[in-house]
Amino acid sequence: KKGQRLQEALSEAQFNRALDDAHLWVRECEVLLASSDLGKDLTSVQHLLKKHQLMEADIAVREKQMQQLGEMSDSLLTSNHFNADSIQAKHIEVAERFANLHEPVAERRSQLEDSERYHQFHRNAEDELAWLREHMAIASSTAYGTSQ
């Protein structure tokens, strides 16, 4: 009986460690997604987009880990673990927080892409205006030259 309880406590400790890691990672994502920074210029928005793409890739990888965490939780529940209610509640909380990342991730991507288009348009417009200023000086010159 005592050995079984120790084994259950060890299993719960391993589960809790994995769960704590998942909580921390989800929290980091939530903080990044809550940022209102959409870049001050084209270079900065492209940097933010790259960071966002890395987060999206990390979410895809973490999806498998979240499934494994669910399997650990289910295994502890089906083995009539002495702390089953707490384990289930903790798992449900982190699973819901993870699932709730998907919509903000898509929204943030959309905002960053809009910002990138705006800054690209602004850069293109500045380039065109510079070209016009350069050529207006030539076109409005009164020096016609001489032909002899």
Salt bridges, closest charged atoms under 4 A:
GLU12 OE1 - HIS81 NE2 3.93
GLU30 OE1 - ARG27 NH1 3.61
GLU30 OE1 - ARG97 NH2 2.80
GLU56 OE2 - HIS52 NE2 3.41
GLU56 OE1 - ARG109 NH2 2.64
ASP58 OD1 - ARG62 NE 3.74
GLU63 OE1 - HIS102 NE2 3.97
GLU113 OE2 - ARG109 NH1 2.82
ASP114 OD1 - ARG117 NH2 2.24
